[in-house]
Amino acid sequence: MSNSPAGTQGAGKAVFTARTGRLAALPRLLSLDQSGELTSAHVKLVATAVGRSERAVWRWVAEARATGQVDAASRTRFSVTPELRLLLVVWGGNASAVHRELKQRALDDPRLPAAPSLSTIHRALRRDLTPGERAGLAKGEAARRAFDVFGQRPPAHRNAAWEGDHKCVPVRVLLEDQLVQPWVTWFIDCHTKVITGVAVTPHAPSADAVLAALRMALDRSEHFGPAGGLPGLIRVDRGKEFLCATVASAMGAFAVPVVDLPAYSPYLKGTIEALNGAVEDMLFVSMPRYVHRQTLTGGRTADPDEPALPFEAFVELLLKWVHWWNTEHQPRPLGGRTPMQAWSFDPTPLHDVAAEQLAHFGLEDDGRTRTITTQGVQWRNRHYIAPWMVGQAGVRVAVRHLPHHDLAIEVFGLDGVHLGSAVLAEAASEEQVNKVRKARTDKARRLRADMKAAARLRRERFKAVTTATPPERLGALTEAEAEAELAESDATDLRRADPGYIPHQPVPDGWARPIEPEDDTPEENA
């Protein structure tokens, strides 16, 4: 570092302005002047530090001696008034239009002061208003917020908090010969950025969409996992669908609080808002019938007859994008890891929901009754299988499913009892197929054992005879063996009826037996 005066002067200019330098130096200079110690060396040192001439510093000292004030005399200057703020709102932040308005008012009413120059107005706006205030007066609250400063929540762990939201998709898709804009309801883990649950509806969502997305998020089974489980809390906006009694009771049953954020406060759930922006920039913008597409003269699109995606195709593309986001995309805050890798590397213990509790959570039912066949359960012209179905052919059941996810279904008896899950036969893994085969083998082995045992009971053998006498069964019991077996059977029955039963044991020889009392009852007269 240079120790030259030039370097010192440059550093002083970077630190002090003329006004701040005057306020900092004058109290010391006045103190030296009153004690008779003020010299030209002091004045030169201050002038070098604040970047002003020595004559200017001596003038500051003279003014301070005369007035007793260390600051320069304030000058009347044009400033932004409440009236000027209103004119800025009226003219959309256009300073030139405000200047013309002030000039016209001065011409119409001679009693008003002359209008300031346009450069004076610009200086006042820059001096008295922050960039956020200028943007807000010109374009509104959303523009003002772009200049605000927002803090970040402290680092947490997986499942510490989720955020959920609805997003109206800016793409028109084809549903039953009509163009509609679907809605996406999803949840994201704030720490690892994993999308834990998603549901799509062709219309504005309601509680069923939220329940479907929540069930997918809570389920960590093969088709939805491994991310998921119970979060510490869920942050949502004040949408009535999120805060309806159904959703509150559903999450309250798992002791998961739902945090109700203030309205119009997207910065309080920045993770899900960033996801809403990312999916539009990364996926929706490339889809046919994107509503924000660039337009030609007159607002016409380049291809007004562009074919629209069917609703089913849109859902498939969105789910593929969600899988890509979780397993391939590397968000900047994760330091080169994918959301699923960040999830897997986090050692925080997870809290899963029992399958019995998830069986009824957020499922849809078409109301039809189906029959288990040798090919499984048929639903939407496809068959679903499970190990528990072995031996159940012919049983009538009801099928419930998670919207837009047809790899697995939940099967219920007609009495409402949950029988189990079933997977799409064509998409079943080798392990799942092996489980079905093993279940069939176990059933066959058990039946074979029962049949062999029954055959042994039916097989009664007799001794060979040489004379015309009744045949004698082989393996006949003696009288003592029969009595012992009956006694053991009676004791076993008693133990089954009363687990605390203890059979009587013979009285030891050394014990004294009780003496029976004599019968003193007089005989009755004949």
ROZALUM-984598 format. One line per 10 residues: number of its first residue (from 0); their letters; for each residue x, y, z of C-alpha. Coordinates in steps of 0.001 Angstrom, whole numbers, plus 500000, padded with zeros to 6 digits. Layout:
NUM> a> X,Y,Z | ...;
***
This chain:
0> msnspagtqg> 500000,500000,500000 | 501332,503457,499050 | 502077,505970,501814 | 502249,508938,499460 | 500119,512034,500030 | 498335,511339,496788 | 497235,507959,498076 | 496063,509514,501324 | 494151,512170,499474 | 492490,509560,497278;
10> agkavftart> 491440,507567,500350 | 490124,510748,502009 | 488021,511597,498970 | 486560,508127,499041 | 485563,508474,502697 | 484453,512125,503087 | 482225,514405,501077 | 482468,518168,501543 | 479522,518276,503957 | 480472,515237,506023;
20> grlaalprll> 484093,516426,506110 | 482998,519847,507359 | 480811,518323,510084 | 483624,516029,511173 | 486490,518558,511139 | 484990,521847,512359 | 484366,520862,516020 | 488044,519914,516309 | 489224,523043,514464 | 487058,525310,516669;
30> sldqsgelts> 488420,523628,519785 | 491990,524229,518601 | 491101,527824,517639 | 489619,528631,521073 | 492722,527259,522823 | 495024,529208,520488 | 496562,526041,519028 | 495081,526209,515506 | 497787,526347,512832 | 498000,526248,509055;
40> ahvklvatav> 499209,522649,509317 | 495876,521633,510871 | 493925,523417,508145 | 496073,521894,505387 | 495578,518380,506830 | 491785,518785,506880 | 491731,520283,503362 | 493716,517311,502037 | 491431,514794,503777 | 488138,516253,502519;
50> grseravwrw> 489383,517266,499087 | 488825,521018,499465 | 491185,523993,499283 | 492807,525501,502379 | 491003,528794,501683 | 487626,526957,501866 | 488549,525388,505216 | 489635,528782,506615 | 486259,530162,505452 | 484499,527354,507371;
60> vaearatgqv> 486402,528307,510482 | 485510,532024,510078 | 481801,531223,509585 | 481824,528941,512626 | 483459,531677,514746 | 480753,534134,513694 | 477649,531928,513920 | 478705,529139,516289 | 477366,526536,513814 | 479538,523885,512271;
70> daasrtrfsv> 477162,523148,509365 | 476732,525429,506382 | 473703,527665,506331 | 470823,525754,504810 | 469598,527031,501500 | 466023,526908,500355 | 465730,524246,497703 | 462951,522532,495789 | 461853,519253,497405 | 459267,516574,496728;
80> tpelrlllvv> 455952,517499,498359 | 452824,515373,498828 | 451263,517286,495944 | 454184,516402,493704 | 453826,512722,494670 | 450165,512830,493628 | 451107,514345,490268 | 453679,511590,489773 | 450955,509007,490327 | 448608,510809,487917;
90> wggnasavhr> 451241,510969,485180 | 452692,507484,485807 | 456050,508744,487093 | 456657,510970,484055 | 458682,513937,485379 | 458317,515888,482105 | 454522,515649,482317 | 454639,516832,485932 | 456831,519775,484857 | 454323,520772,482172;
100> elkqralddp> 451489,520536,484709 | 453303,522855,487157 | 454075,525380,484396 | 450443,525419,483280 | 449242,525946,486853 | 451643,528895,487286 | 450316,530462,484076 | 446681,529974,485081 | 447154,531361,488612 | 449719,534232,488997;
110> rlpaapslst> 449590,533825,492765 | 451383,530493,492532 | 455202,530430,492509 | 457002,529875,489239 | 457461,526265,488218 | 460926,524814,488809 | 463000,523655,485906 | 462847,520065,484713 | 466412,519417,485900 | 465468,520719,489359;
120> ihralrrdlt> 462554,518283,489505 | 464822,515407,488465 | 467359,516313,491162 | 464610,516479,493801 | 463228,513089,492757 | 466671,511482,492958 | 467442,513162,496291 | 464128,512805,498145 | 462758,509525,496782 | 464297,506059,496878;
130> pgeraglakg> 464420,503979,493677 | 461650,501821,495110 | 459419,504845,495756 | 460000,506169,492242 | 459124,502768,490749 | 456038,502447,492957 | 454702,505901,492059 | 455189,505038,488388 | 454042,501398,488161 | 452536,500345,491481;
140> eaarrafdvf> 453246,498092,494452 | 454708,495180,492512 | 457334,497466,490969 | 458161,498956,494365 | 458702,495538,495926 | 461351,494764,493338 | 463634,497201,495193 | 462951,495827,498679 | 465450,493811,500685 | 464360,490398,501943;
150> gqrppahrna> 466183,488225,504407 | 466639,484487,504111 | 465465,481970,506646 | 468271,480176,508487 | 469424,476809,507104 | 467284,473905,508239 | 466966,470255,507220 | 464771,468125,505022 | 461073,468111,505948 | 461593,471037,508322;
160> awegdhkcvp> 459105,473053,506255 | 457143,472658,503043 | 455530,475337,500930 | 452453,474829,498780 | 450697,476848,496126 | 448375,476792,493121 | 449588,477970,489717 | 447384,478730,486757 | 449253,477271,483792 | 449665,479852,480991;
170> vrvlledqlv> 449030,477174,478362 | 445721,476292,476702 | 445203,472532,476406 | 442474,470482,474756 | 439866,468840,476983 | 436780,467313,475344 | 436969,469647,472313 | 437425,472713,474521 | 440506,474801,475250 | 441147,475180,478979;
180> qpwvtwfidc> 443980,476449,481155 | 444853,473795,483746 | 446005,474451,487304 | 448907,472847,489143 | 448839,472277,492896 | 452156,471236,494377 | 454355,471138,497456 | 458127,471575,497718 | 460608,470938,500518 | 462221,474280,501348;
190> htkvitgvav> 465654,472908,502247 | 466342,470347,499505 | 464074,471850,496780 | 462459,468431,496186 | 458954,468563,494717 | 457192,466171,497059 | 453661,466215,495656 | 451808,467482,492596 | 448236,467363,491317 | 446752,468787,488115;
200> tphapsadav> 443175,469889,487483 | 441671,471237,484224 | 439853,473910,486224 | 440391,476051,489304 | 441504,473686,492090 | 439544,472817,495196 | 440178,470792,498333 | 440396,467499,496427 | 443411,468753,494458 | 445178,469758,497664;
210> laalrmaldr> 444431,466385,499276 | 445703,464529,496215 | 448971,466495,496186 | 449359,466047,499947 | 448833,462304,499749 | 451508,462043,497088 | 453817,464147,499261 | 453214,462078,502394 | 453636,458728,500645 | 457227,457478,500422;
220> sehfgpaggl> 456382,454205,498690 | 457989,453032,495483 | 455853,455099,493114 | 456119,458450,494924 | 459272,458215,497046 | 461817,458210,498392 | 461185,461870,499289 | 458205,462647,501472 | 456954,461787,504923 | 455601,464154,507541;
230> pglirvdrgk> 456904,467768,507476 | 457427,469965,510485 | 455033,472565,509069 | 453470,473694,505806 | 453391,477318,504648 | 450569,478331,502314 | 448862,481520,501250 | 445369,482467,502331 | 443623,480526,499559 | 440337,479088,500753;
240> eflcatvasa> 441196,475697,499255 | 444287,475350,501414 | 442587,476556,504571 | 439303,474681,504245 | 438196,472457,507105 | 438996,469276,505180 | 442648,470123,504670 | 443076,471500,508187 | 441632,468352,509736 | 443630,466096,507423;
250> mgafavpvvd> 446958,467620,508428 | 445857,468165,512013 | 445374,464413,512344 | 449130,464097,511791 | 449934,467017,514139 | 451316,469092,511245 | 450549,472827,511557 | 449496,474796,508473 | 450936,478323,508614 | 448550,480916,507208;
260> lpayspylkg> 450665,483603,505540 | 449332,487140,504992 | 447687,487860,501687 | 449817,489143,498809 | 453083,488227,500500 | 454863,485966,498016 | 458240,486790,499554 | 457223,484820,502652 | 457115,481617,500573 | 459905,482296,498145;
270> tiealngave> 460766,478645,497456 | 457423,477763,495882 | 457256,481121,494084 | 460683,480442,492561 | 459384,477038,491427 | 456357,478678,489806 | 458657,480950,487838 | 461093,478173,486943 | 458456,475834,485468 | 457172,478623,483237;
280> dmlfvsmpry> 460634,479553,481977 | 461809,475950,481582 | 458683,474141,480350 | 455513,476109,479702 | 457156,478656,477400 | 458005,475879,474904 | 454509,474349,474792 | 451938,474974,472064 | 449290,477585,472856 | 451470,479374,475409;
290> vhrqtltggr> 449413,482473,476246 | 452412,484808,476653 | 453865,483982,473240 | 455439,486789,471209 | 452879,488477,468955 | 452892,490126,465560 | 451432,493478,464574 | 447910,493785,465920 | 448505,491286,468729 | 448178,488235,466464;
300> tadpdepalp> 450329,485164,467073 | 452524,483756,464340 | 450426,480564,464156 | 446865,481159,465425 | 445834,477635,464360 | 448589,475920,466343 | 447282,472530,467587 | 446856,472312,471353 | 448158,469553,473578 | 445573,467104,474910;
310> feafvelllk> 445129,467360,478670 | 446579,463877,479226 | 449687,464730,477199 | 450173,467929,479168 | 449987,466054,482474 | 452512,463504,481215 | 454966,466233,480171 | 454571,468039,483499 | 455214,464882,485530 | 458306,464144,483429;
320> wvhwwntehq> 459540,467666,484135 | 458962,467163,487876 | 461037,463955,487701 | 463769,465848,485828 | 463717,468640,488411 | 464100,466187,491286 | 466710,463870,489771 | 468727,465854,487176 | 468380,469588,487743 | 471035,471206,489949;
330> prplggrtpm> 469717,474388,491600 | 472415,476887,492514 | 471757,476833,496312 | 472436,473068,496404 | 476063,473398,495325 | 476064,471069,492316 | 473680,468456,493726 | 470228,467530,492521 | 467294,467932,494922 | 467025,464169,495337;
340> qawsfdptpl> 470748,463890,496093 | 470444,466664,498673 | 467530,464776,500174 | 469411,461477,500296 | 472552,463009,501845 | 470566,464683,504648 | 470779,462449,507759 | 467703,463949,509447 | 465344,461172,510619 | 462058,460852,508733;
350> hdvaaeqlah> 458562,460304,510063 | 456422,458159,507785 | 452655,457777,507703 | 451283,454266,508121 | 449824,452734,504968 | 446517,452181,506749 | 446207,455928,507391 | 447065,456814,503796 | 444631,454289,502339 | 441688,456729,502439;
360> fgleddgrtr> 443672,459975,502100 | 442921,462012,498978 | 441697,459115,496821 | 439006,459285,494145 | 436333,456644,493561 | 434236,456284,490398 | 431537,454373,492314 | 431784,451197,490246 | 432157,447658,491579 | 434792,445355,490110;
370> tittqgvqwr> 435692,441695,490435 | 439107,440204,491093 | 439943,437802,488255 | 442898,435546,487559 | 444523,438566,485875 | 443965,440867,488856 | 441635,443887,489001 | 440744,445640,485762 | 440620,449440,485872 | 440673,451738,482843;
380> nrhyiapwmv> 441196,448707,480581 | 444388,447735,482402 | 445039,445066,484973 | 446539,445568,488439 | 448048,442808,490533 | 449269,442308,494095 | 450452,439332,496189 | 447422,439558,498486 | 445096,438863,495509 | 446254,435254,495258;
390> gqagvrvavr> 443260,433060,495959 | 440823,436018,495860 | 439480,435520,492305 | 435753,436173,492207 | 435709,438655,495127 | 433872,441901,494333 | 435791,445030,495288 | 435896,448819,494892 | 438873,450702,493438 | 440147,454095,494540;
400> hlphhdlaie> 443034,455998,493014 | 445140,459128,493245 | 444289,461612,490464 | 446685,461567,487486 | 448745,458707,488946 | 447703,455344,487544 | 450722,453175,488386 | 449060,452023,491602 | 445537,451741,492988 | 443996,451010,496377;
410> vfgldgvhlg> 441498,448149,496590 | 438685,448051,499158 | 436074,445485,500017 | 432416,446340,499558 | 432238,446772,503333 | 434848,449538,503148 | 437752,447480,504515 | 441076,448253,502840 | 442318,445054,501219 | 445623,446393,499935;
420> savlaeaase> 447444,448165,497121 | 447852,446895,493582 | 450324,447878,490857 | 449942,448051,487106 | 450766,444592,485777 | 452676,445901,482755 | 454752,448226,484936 | 455348,445848,487845 | 458973,445420,488814 | 460688,442046,488908;
430> eqvnkvrkar> 460553,442106,492696 | 456800,442689,492663 | 456260,439876,490166 | 458380,437567,492321 | 456250,438428,495352 | 453109,437425,493464 | 454736,434156,492368 | 455915,433450,495910 | 452412,434081,497248 | 450996,431577,494756;
440> tdkarrlrad> 453676,429031,495718 | 452998,429494,499439 | 449271,429047,498940 | 449839,425866,496916 | 452305,424480,499467 | 449908,425117,502338 | 447050,423436,500508 | 449251,420462,499697 | 450196,420107,503373 | 446534,420277,504431;
450> mkaaarlrre> 445586,417611,501906 | 448361,415275,503035 | 447359,415665,506681 | 443753,414914,505796 | 444822,411828,503861 | 446688,410532,506876 | 443574,410928,509019 | 441468,408995,506501 | 443972,406180,506231 | 442961,403617,508939;
460> rfkavttatp> 444929,400366,508912 | 443781,397028,510394 | 445564,393851,511363 | 445442,391014,508947 | 443155,388147,510111 | 443081,384459,509293 | 439734,383675,510847 | 436285,385277,510680 | 436801,387749,513541 | 436238,391529,513668;
470> perlgaltea> 439376,393330,512415 | 441513,395167,514981 | 442810,398703,514171 | 446543,399140,514192 | 447964,401623,516650 | 445198,400950,519184 | 445601,402690,522536 | 445711,400926,525848 | 443327,401996,528625 | 446103,403780,530531;
480> eaeaelaesd> 447266,405623,527363 | 443734,406719,526592 | 443139,408073,530114 | 446473,409945,530085 | 445706,411502,526699 | 442200,412548,527824 | 443609,414089,531015 | 446169,416035,529025 | 443451,417158,526607 | 441253,418376,529496;
490> atdlrradpg> 444148,420312,531013 | 444925,421872,527627 | 441301,422937,527220 | 441345,424502,530676 | 444533,426372,529905 | 443024,427703,526718 | 439874,428830,528531 | 441797,430272,531473 | 445450,431150,530715 | 446067,431574,534473;
500> yiphqpvpdg> 444900,428069,535317 | 447406,425905,537269 | 446485,422183,537535 | 446472,420572,541007 | 449540,418555,541952 | 449658,415532,544313 | 449840,416471,548018 | 453384,415962,549374 | 453788,413173,551919 | 455040,415471,554684;
510> warpiepedd> 451922,417662,554679 | 449291,417242,557425 | 445876,416491,556057 | 442843,418328,557546 | 440681,416334,560005 | 437136,415904,558809 | 434563,417056,561473 | 432218,414471,562949 | 428615,414550,561846 | 426536,415746,564857;
520> tpeena> 423269,415983,562941 | 420568,413983,564849 | 418913,411255,562963 | 415402,411943,561859 | 412642,409930,563415 | 411421,407170,561310;
***
